[in-house]
Amino acid sequence: MATNPPPETPDEVPDARRLRAILIAVCVALMAVIASVSGLNVAQPDLAVEFGASQSTILWIINIYTLTLAALLLPLGALGDRLGRKPTLIAGLVVFGVASTVAGLAPSAEVMLGARLLSGVGAAMIMPITLAVITSTFPAEERGRAIGVWTGVAGGGGILGMFLSAALVDVADWRWLFVLPVALVAVALVMAVRSVPNSRETSAHSFDRVGALTSVVAVVGLIFTLQEGPERGWTAPETLTALVVGLVATVAFVVWELRRRDASLLDVRLFRERGLAGGSLTLLVVFGVQAGIFVVLFPFFQAVLGWSGLLSTLALMPMAVLMMAASGLAPRLAERVGARWTMAVGVLLAGAGLALMAVTVSVDGGYLSVLPGMLAMGLGMGLSMTPSTEAITSSLPRARQGVASALNDVTRELGTALGVALLGALLSAGYRNAMDDRLIGVPAGTAATAREGVANATEVADPSTPTGQALLDAARESFVDGWQQAMWAGVLVMAALLAYVVTRGPRKQPPTDPPLSTPDAPPLPETATHETI
């Protein structure tokens, strides 16, 4: 007589085939989220024409997704721990898929804004759960490799998404950009229902509503400041107000979490633990530098070299492929030499890549003058991301893996916004300073436009005339000067990070399950119980 299989227990590990299916499912879901972060960037002119919208509105259509995603990661990650990771993942996929469909069919900018906001909500449900499923399901000896695959998708998926988006815009229409995330969501949804096990934590403490609210306000204020500062001006009332609100909410969050202690949304005492602090800081800097590099590379390819958007994204693929490969290899290196030295080697290589680009970049050298630096950066970022992510997730208790994963993701989003704002500002300042000395004798109106940026100079310069060609050459050379200034600033930041990782990076430890408490923090009387369904 047939009998029903016994239910899974927390100690029961899925077989190798099911583990592969779980990893594929969560990585496909993650790819849908990551691809939507950068996909619309290549369609800004098409959106402006379609909706008759201003540049400010178009930027909000793009930014409201990342703003919502970053703001809701911590609260929704914590709720996923309590309500069940599988139902949270499935609900997030449904919300994200519906919102992406509405965005693809949007008749107006207002509908598009609403759909992108809803997409951010769904993405915030998906992203932390994908990593939490890995850390709560995979055995310790296989977890590092699985996290390596996840970080490879998180790091290189954005570049791959931009390439596919640019290809769709070139051969079809901007609305087809949303076919990719919807298709990925459909695949992930089917695989998640069939393969992903459910796990949840039952806690004796109530949900930290005040912590959730203050975290949302803090992230919104800081991300808004970094996104809108370059557009509105850093001293604009809106920018300064958002900065003050973000900083006050951050302080309030820390104070409240210290009072809540074991019942907090995120126990900030755990940042005294080397792994959590070192992993978070490394991801913040690495993703900031990566985002800043994209700010520099795209105008170099398009405005300086005259390439199309599709060719420009294709030029980034070697860097993305090497980054994804290095992310997969990093766990094996970490097993031999430890997470700290793996992270240190990665940071060193990424910094060397920045320095190499600063030294070799030139207008005449074109793509080959920056390719070696790009490859070094891809290798370095891949090696540093995986052990940093594992250091964060292994520092928090098993009952808080959704929060740990959300913290990992929030750090990435903050780093991205910070890198774009700071390196972009350095590039712009360096360009204008270099351009001022080359605009002598140019008519005032033309000079003012050319001073705004290399793309603006390209629009007003007529290369068929000697004066126009001279202005175009001056703009390109000035851009390279600004590039070098931004790259050397990045080198200094990476050097400081390297010193920190070497002295304060995670200690070498054998792979273990996430702890019930952390050794460097006060013991946490964790009253949660773990259920696998």
C-alpha positions as CSV (number, residue, x, y, z in Angstrom):
1,M,0.0,0.0,0.0
2,A,1.4,3.4,-1.0
3,T,2.3,5.8,1.8
4,N,2.7,9.5,1.7
5,P,6.3,10.8,2.1
6,P,7.1,12.3,5.4
7,P,7.1,16.1,5.6
8,E,10.4,17.9,5.4
9,T,12.1,18.8,8.6
10,P,14.5,21.7,9.1
11,D,17.5,19.3,9.0
12,E,16.4,17.6,5.8
13,V,18.3,18.8,2.8
14,P,16.8,18.6,-0.7
15,D,18.7,16.3,-3.1
16,A,21.1,17.7,-5.7
17,R,18.6,17.8,-8.5
18,R,16.1,19.8,-6.5
19,L,18.8,22.2,-5.2
20,R,19.7,23.0,-8.8
21,A,16.1,23.6,-9.6
22,I,15.8,25.9,-6.6
23,L,18.9,27.9,-7.6
24,I,17.7,28.3,-11.2
25,A,14.3,29.4,-10.0
26,V,15.6,32.1,-7.6
27,C,18.2,33.3,-10.1
28,V,15.6,33.7,-12.9
29,A,13.4,35.7,-10.5
30,L,16.4,37.8,-9.6
31,M,17.3,38.4,-13.2
32,A,13.8,39.8,-13.8
33,V,14.3,42.3,-11.0
34,I,17.8,43.3,-12.1
35,A,17.0,43.7,-15.8
36,S,14.2,46.1,-14.9
37,V,16.5,48.4,-13.0
38,S,18.5,49.4,-16.0
39,G,16.3,48.4,-19.0
40,L,14.4,51.7,-19.4
41,N,17.6,53.7,-19.5
42,V,18.1,52.9,-23.2
43,A,14.6,54.0,-24.1
44,Q,14.5,57.5,-22.6
45,P,14.1,59.3,-26.0
46,D,11.3,56.9,-27.1
47,L,9.4,57.4,-23.8
48,A,9.7,61.2,-24.1
49,V,8.2,61.1,-27.6
50,E,5.5,58.5,-26.8
51,F,4.2,60.3,-23.7
52,G,5.1,63.9,-24.6
53,A,6.9,64.0,-21.2
54,S,9.7,66.2,-19.9
55,Q,13.1,64.8,-19.0
56,S,12.2,65.1,-15.3
57,T,9.2,62.9,-15.7
58,I,11.2,60.3,-17.7
59,L,13.8,60.2,-14.9
60,W,11.1,59.7,-12.4
61,I,9.7,56.8,-14.4
62,I,13.1,55.2,-14.2
63,N,14.0,56.2,-10.7
64,I,10.7,55.5,-8.9
65,Y,11.3,51.7,-9.4
66,T,14.7,51.7,-7.6
67,L,13.5,54.1,-5.0
68,T,10.5,51.9,-4.1
69,L,12.6,48.8,-4.3
70,A,15.3,50.1,-1.9
71,A,12.8,51.6,0.6
72,L,10.8,48.4,1.1
73,L,13.6,45.8,1.1
74,L,14.1,45.6,4.9
75,P,10.4,45.6,5.9
76,L,9.3,43.1,3.2
77,G,12.4,40.9,3.8
78,A,11.5,40.7,7.5
79,L,7.8,40.0,6.7
80,G,9.0,37.2,4.4
81,D,10.8,35.5,7.3
82,R,7.5,35.6,9.3
83,L,4.9,34.9,6.7
84,G,6.8,32.3,4.7
85,R,9.5,32.7,2.1
86,K,7.8,30.7,-0.7
87,P,4.4,32.5,-0.5
88,T,6.2,35.9,-0.3
89,L,8.3,35.0,-3.4
90,I,5.2,33.9,-5.3
91,A,3.2,36.9,-4.3
92,G,6.1,39.2,-5.3
93,L,6.4,37.5,-8.7
94,V,2.6,37.9,-9.4
95,V,2.7,41.6,-8.4
96,F,5.8,42.2,-10.4
97,G,4.5,40.4,-13.5
98,V,1.1,42.2,-13.4
99,A,2.8,45.6,-12.9
100,S,5.3,44.9,-15.8
101,T,2.4,44.0,-18.1
102,V,0.6,47.2,-17.2
103,A,3.8,49.2,-17.8
104,G,4.2,47.7,-21.3
105,L,0.7,48.7,-22.2
106,A,0.7,52.0,-20.4
107,P,-1.3,54.7,-22.4
108,S,0.2,57.7,-20.4
109,A,3.1,58.7,-18.2
110,E,0.9,58.7,-15.1
111,V,-0.1,55.0,-15.7
112,M,3.6,54.2,-16.3
113,L,4.6,55.9,-13.1
114,G,2.0,53.9,-11.1
115,A,3.1,50.6,-12.8
116,R,6.7,51.2,-12.1
117,L,6.0,52.0,-8.4
118,L,4.0,48.7,-8.2
119,S,6.9,46.9,-9.9
120,G,9.2,48.2,-7.2
121,V,6.9,46.7,-4.5
122,G,7.0,43.3,-6.2
123,A,10.7,43.5,-6.7
124,A,11.2,44.3,-3.0
125,M,9.3,41.1,-2.2
126,I,11.3,39.0,-4.6
127,M,14.9,40.2,-4.2
128,P,15.6,39.5,-0.5
129,I,13.7,36.2,-0.6
130,T,15.8,34.8,-3.5
131,L,18.9,35.0,-1.4
132,A,17.2,34.0,1.9
133,V,15.9,30.8,0.1
134,I,19.5,29.9,-0.7
135,T,20.9,30.6,2.8
136,S,18.1,28.7,4.5
137,T,18.0,25.8,2.1
138,F,21.5,24.9,0.9
139,P,23.8,23.0,3.2
140,A,26.8,24.8,4.5
141,E,29.3,23.1,2.2
142,E,27.4,24.1,-1.0
143,R,26.0,27.5,0.2
144,G,29.1,29.5,-0.9
145,R,28.9,28.3,-4.5
146,A,25.2,29.0,-4.7
147,I,25.7,32.5,-3.3
148,G,28.4,32.9,-5.9
149,V,25.9,32.2,-8.7
150,W,23.4,34.5,-7.1
151,T,26.0,37.4,-6.9
152,G,27.1,36.8,-10.4
153,V,23.5,37.3,-11.6
154,A,23.0,40.3,-9.3
155,G,26.3,41.9,-10.6
156,G,26.3,41.0,-14.3
157,G,22.6,40.7,-14.8
158,G,22.2,44.5,-15.1
159,I,24.6,44.7,-18.0
160,L,23.0,41.7,-19.7
161,G,19.6,43.3,-19.2
162,M,20.8,46.6,-20.7
163,F,22.1,44.7,-23.8
164,L,18.9,42.8,-24.3
165,S,16.9,46.0,-23.8
166,A,19.0,47.9,-26.3
167,A,18.5,45.1,-28.8
168,L,14.8,45.1,-28.3
169,V,14.6,48.9,-28.8
170,D,16.7,48.7,-31.9
171,V,14.8,45.9,-33.6
172,A,11.3,46.5,-32.2
173,D,9.7,49.0,-29.9
174,W,10.3,50.2,-26.3
175,R,7.2,48.4,-25.1
176,W,8.9,45.1,-25.9
177,L,11.3,45.9,-23.1
178,F,8.7,44.5,-20.7
179,V,8.4,41.2,-22.5
180,L,11.7,40.1,-21.0
181,P,10.8,40.6,-17.3
182,V,7.3,39.2,-17.8
183,A,8.7,36.1,-19.5
184,L,11.3,35.6,-16.7
185,V,8.6,36.0,-14.1
186,A,6.5,33.3,-15.8
187,V,9.4,30.9,-15.8
188,A,10.4,31.7,-12.2
189,L,6.8,31.4,-11.0
190,V,6.3,27.9,-12.4
191,M,9.7,26.7,-11.1
192,A,9.1,28.3,-7.6
193,V,5.8,26.6,-7.2
194,R,7.3,23.2,-8.1
195,S,10.7,23.4,-6.5
196,V,11.2,26.1,-3.9
197,P,10.5,24.8,-0.3
198,N,8.7,27.0,2.1
199,S,10.3,28.1,5.4
200,R,9.3,30.6,7.9
201,E,10.2,31.8,11.4
202,T,7.8,32.0,14.3
203,S,8.9,34.7,16.7
204,A,7.7,35.6,20.1
205,H,8.2,39.3,19.3
206,S,5.8,41.5,17.4
207,F,6.7,42.9,14.1
208,D,8.8,46.1,14.5
209,R,6.5,48.6,12.8
210,V,8.3,51.7,14.0
211,G,11.6,50.3,12.8
212,A,10.1,49.4,9.4
213,L,8.6,52.9,9.0
214,T,11.8,54.8,10.0
215,S,13.9,52.6,7.7
216,V,11.5,53.4,4.8
217,V,11.7,57.1,5.4
218,A,15.5,57.0,5.9
219,V,16.1,55.1,2.6
220,V,13.7,57.3,0.6
221,G,15.3,60.5,1.9
222,L,18.9,59.4,1.2
223,I,18.2,57.8,-2.2
224,F,16.0,60.8,-3.3
225,T,18.9,63.1,-2.4
226,L,21.4,61.1,-4.4
227,Q,19.1,60.7,-7.4
228,E,17.8,64.3,-7.5
229,G,20.8,66.2,-6.3
230,P,22.6,66.2,-9.7
231,E,19.3,67.2,-11.5
232,R,17.8,69.8,-9.1
233,G,21.1,71.0,-7.5
234,W,22.7,70.0,-4.3
235,T,21.6,73.2,-2.5
236,A,18.0,73.1,-3.8
237,P,15.4,73.2,-1.1
238,E,14.0,69.8,-2.1
239,T,17.4,68.2,-2.0
240,L,18.4,69.6,1.4
241,T,15.0,68.7,2.9
242,A,15.3,65.1,1.7
243,L,18.8,64.9,3.0
244,V,17.8,66.2,6.5
245,V,14.7,63.9,6.6
246,G,16.9,60.9,5.6
247,L,19.6,61.6,8.2
248,V,17.1,62.3,11.0
249,A,15.2,59.1,10.1
250,T,18.5,57.1,10.1
251,V,19.4,58.3,13.6
252,A,15.8,57.6,14.8
253,F,16.1,54.1,13.3
254,V,19.4,53.3,15.0
255,V,18.2,54.6,18.4
256,W,14.9,52.7,18.2
257,E,16.6,49.5,17.1
258,L,19.0,49.7,20.0
259,R,16.0,50.1,22.4
260,R,14.2,47.1,20.8
261,R,17.3,44.9,21.0
262,D,16.3,41.3,20.3
263,A,12.9,42.4,19.0
264,S,14.3,44.9,16.5
265,L,13.8,44.8,12.7
266,L,17.6,44.9,12.4
267,D,19.8,44.5,15.4
268,V,22.3,47.2,14.8
269,R,24.6,45.8,17.5
270,L,25.6,43.1,15.0
271,F,27.6,45.7,13.0
272,R,30.3,45.2,15.6
273,E,30.8,41.8,14.0
274,R,33.6,42.0,11.5
275,G,31.8,40.0,8.8
276,L,28.7,42.1,8.7
277,A,30.5,45.4,8.8
278,G,33.2,44.4,6.3
279,G,30.8,42.7,3.9
280,S,28.4,45.7,4.0
281,L,31.1,48.3,3.5
282,T,32.7,46.3,0.6
283,L,29.4,45.9,-1.2
284,L,28.6,49.6,-0.7
285,V,31.9,50.7,-2.3
286,V,32.2,48.1,-5.0
287,F,28.6,48.7,-6.3
288,G,29.2,52.4,-6.0
289,V,32.3,52.2,-8.2
290,Q,30.6,49.9,-10.6
291,A,27.7,52.3,-11.1
292,G,30.0,55.2,-11.4
293,I,32.0,53.4,-14.1
294,F,28.8,53.0,-16.2
295,V,28.1,56.8,-15.9
296,V,31.6,57.3,-17.5
297,L,31.6,54.5,-20.0
298,F,28.3,55.1,-21.8
299,P,29.0,58.7,-22.8
300,F,32.5,57.7,-23.8
301,F,31.2,55.0,-26.1
302,Q,28.3,57.0,-27.5
303,A,29.4,60.7,-27.5
304,V,33.2,60.2,-27.8
305,L,33.4,57.1,-30.0
306,G,30.1,57.7,-31.7
307,W,28.7,54.2,-31.0
308,S,25.0,53.2,-30.8
309,G,23.3,52.2,-27.6
310,L,23.3,48.5,-28.6
311,L,27.0,48.5,-29.5
312,S,27.8,50.4,-26.3
313,T,26.1,47.8,-24.1
314,L,27.7,45.0,-26.1
315,A,31.1,46.6,-25.3
316,L,30.3,46.0,-21.6
317,M,29.7,42.3,-22.0
318,P,33.3,41.1,-21.5
319,M,33.3,42.8,-18.2
320,A,30.0,41.3,-17.2
321,V,31.0,37.8,-18.3
322,L,34.3,38.0,-16.3
323,M,32.4,39.3,-13.3
324,M,29.9,36.5,-13.3
325,A,32.7,33.9,-13.8
326,A,34.7,35.3,-10.9
327,S,31.7,35.3,-8.7
328,G,31.4,31.6,-9.2
329,L,35.1,31.0,-8.6
330,A,35.3,33.2,-5.5
331,P,33.9,30.6,-3.0
332,R,36.6,28.1,-3.9
333,L,39.3,30.7,-3.4
334,A,37.7,31.7,-0.1
335,E,37.8,28.1,1.1
336,R,41.6,28.1,0.5
337,V,42.7,31.5,1.7
338,G,39.7,32.9,3.6
339,A,37.0,35.4,2.8
340,R,39.1,38.4,3.9
341,W,42.0,37.7,1.5
342,T,39.6,36.9,-1.3
343,M,37.8,40.2,-0.8
344,A,41.2,42.0,-0.6
345,V,42.4,40.5,-3.9
346,G,39.1,41.5,-5.5
347,V,39.3,45.1,-4.2
348,L,43.0,45.3,-5.3
349,L,42.2,44.1,-8.8
350,A,39.2,46.5,-9.1
351,G,41.3,49.4,-7.9
352,A,44.1,48.5,-10.4
353,G,41.5,48.4,-13.2
354,L,40.4,52.0,-12.3
355,A,44.0,53.1,-12.3
356,L,44.7,51.4,-15.6
357,M,41.7,53.1,-17.2
358,A,42.8,56.5,-15.8
359,V,46.3,56.0,-17.3
360,T,45.5,54.5,-20.7
361,V,42.2,56.1,-21.7
362,S,42.4,58.3,-24.8
363,V,40.2,59.4,-27.7
364,D,42.5,57.9,-30.3
365,G,42.9,54.7,-28.4
366,G,39.2,54.1,-28.3
367,Y,37.7,50.9,-26.9
368,L,41.1,49.1,-26.6
369,S,42.4,51.8,-24.3
370,V,39.8,51.0,-21.6
371,L,39.2,47.3,-22.2
372,P,42.1,46.0,-20.0
373,G,41.0,48.1,-17.1
374,M,37.4,47.0,-17.6
375,L,38.5,43.3,-17.5
376,A,40.5,43.9,-14.3
377,M,37.5,45.6,-12.7
378,G,35.1,42.8,-13.7
379,L,37.5,40.2,-12.2
380,G,38.0,42.2,-9.0
381,M,34.3,42.9,-8.4
382,G,33.3,39.3,-9.0
383,L,35.9,38.1,-6.4
384,S,34.8,40.6,-3.8
385,M,31.0,40.4,-4.1
386,T,30.5,36.8,-3.3
387,P,32.5,36.6,0.0
388,S,31.0,39.9,1.0
389,T,27.5,38.7,0.5
390,E,28.2,35.4,2.4
391,A,29.8,37.4,5.2
392,I,26.6,39.4,5.7
393,T,24.2,36.5,5.5
394,S,26.3,34.3,7.9
395,S,26.4,37.1,10.5
396,L,22.7,37.2,11.2
397,P,20.7,34.5,12.9
398,R,18.8,31.9,10.9
399,A,15.5,33.5,11.8
400,R,16.6,36.8,10.2
401,Q,17.8,35.6,6.8
402,G,15.2,37.6,5.0
403,V,16.5,40.7,6.8
404,A,20.1,39.7,6.1
405,S,19.4,39.4,2.4
406,A,17.5,42.7,2.4
407,L,20.4,44.4,4.1
408,N,22.7,43.0,1.4
409,D,20.3,44.4,-1.2
410,V,19.8,47.8,0.4
411,T,23.6,48.2,0.6
412,R,23.9,47.6,-3.1
413,E,21.2,50.1,-3.9
414,L,22.7,52.8,-1.7
415,G,26.1,52.2,-3.1
416,T,24.8,52.4,-6.7
417,A,23.0,55.7,-6.0
418,L,26.1,57.1,-4.2
419,G,28.5,56.1,-7.0
420,V,26.4,57.6,-9.7
421,A,26.0,60.9,-7.8
422,L,29.6,61.3,-6.7
423,L,31.6,59.9,-9.7
424,G,29.1,61.6,-12.0
425,A,29.6,64.9,-10.3
426,L,33.4,64.5,-10.4
427,L,33.2,63.7,-14.1
428,S,31.0,66.7,-14.8
429,A,33.2,69.1,-12.8
430,G,36.4,67.8,-14.5
431,Y,34.8,68.2,-17.9
432,R,33.7,71.8,-17.3
433,N,37.0,72.8,-15.9
434,A,38.9,71.4,-18.8
435,M,36.4,72.8,-21.3
436,D,36.7,76.3,-20.0
437,D,40.2,76.6,-21.3
438,R,39.2,75.3,-24.7
439,L,36.2,77.6,-25.3
440,I,38.1,80.8,-25.9
441,G,36.8,82.5,-29.1
442,V,33.7,80.3,-29.3
443,P,30.3,82.2,-29.4
444,A,28.7,82.5,-26.0
445,G,25.6,80.5,-26.8
446,T,27.5,77.6,-28.3
447,A,30.1,77.7,-25.6
448,A,27.4,77.5,-22.8
449,T,25.7,74.5,-24.5
450,A,29.0,72.7,-25.1
451,R,30.0,73.3,-21.5
452,E,27.0,71.3,-20.2
453,G,28.4,68.0,-21.4
454,V,30.1,66.1,-24.2
455,A,26.7,65.0,-25.6
456,N,25.5,68.6,-25.8
457,A,28.8,69.6,-27.5
458,T,28.2,66.9,-30.1
459,E,24.8,68.3,-30.9
460,V,25.9,71.9,-31.5
461,A,29.3,71.2,-33.2
462,D,29.3,70.9,-37.0
463,P,32.1,68.5,-37.8
464,S,32.0,69.6,-41.5
465,T,33.5,73.0,-40.5
466,P,37.0,73.5,-39.0
467,T,35.5,75.4,-36.0
468,G,32.9,72.7,-35.4
469,Q,35.5,70.0,-35.6
470,A,37.8,71.8,-33.2
471,L,34.9,72.2,-30.7
472,L,34.1,68.5,-31.0
473,D,37.8,67.6,-30.4
474,A,37.9,69.9,-27.4
475,A,34.8,68.3,-25.9
476,R,36.1,64.8,-26.3
477,E,39.5,65.6,-24.8
478,S,37.8,67.5,-21.9
479,F,35.7,64.4,-21.3
480,V,38.8,62.3,-21.0
481,D,40.2,64.8,-18.5
482,G,37.1,64.5,-16.4
483,W,37.2,60.7,-16.8
484,Q,40.7,60.6,-15.4
485,Q,39.7,62.8,-12.4
486,A,36.8,60.5,-11.6
487,M,38.9,57.4,-11.9
488,W,41.7,58.6,-9.7
489,A,39.1,59.5,-7.0
490,G,37.8,55.9,-7.3
491,V,41.3,54.6,-6.9
492,L,41.7,56.5,-3.6
493,V,38.4,55.1,-2.4
494,M,39.3,51.5,-3.3
495,A,42.7,51.9,-1.6
496,A,41.0,53.0,1.6
497,L,38.6,50.0,1.3
498,L,41.6,47.7,0.8
499,A,43.2,48.9,3.9
500,Y,40.0,48.3,5.9
501,V,39.4,44.8,4.5
502,V,43.0,43.7,5.2
503,T,42.8,45.0,8.8
504,R,39.1,44.5,9.7
505,G,37.8,42.0,7.1
506,P,36.0,38.7,8.1
507,R,38.1,36.1,9.8
508,K,38.6,32.8,8.1
509,Q,36.0,30.3,9.4
510,P,34.7,26.9,8.2
511,P,31.4,27.0,6.5
512,T,28.5,26.7,9.0
513,D,24.8,27.3,9.2
514,P,23.7,30.9,10.1
515,P,24.1,31.3,13.8
516,L,21.5,31.6,16.5
517,S,23.6,34.4,17.8
518,T,26.8,36.1,16.7
519,P,30.1,35.7,18.7
520,D,31.0,39.4,18.7
521,A,27.6,40.7,19.8
522,P,25.8,40.1,23.0
523,P,24.0,36.7,23.1
524,L,20.6,36.9,21.4
525,P,18.0,34.9,23.2
526,E,16.4,34.0,19.9
527,T,12.9,32.8,20.6
528,A,12.0,32.1,17.1
529,T,11.4,28.6,15.7
530,H,12.2,27.5,12.2
531,E,9.7,25.6,10.1
532,T,10.3,24.1,6.7
533,I,7.1,23.1,4.9
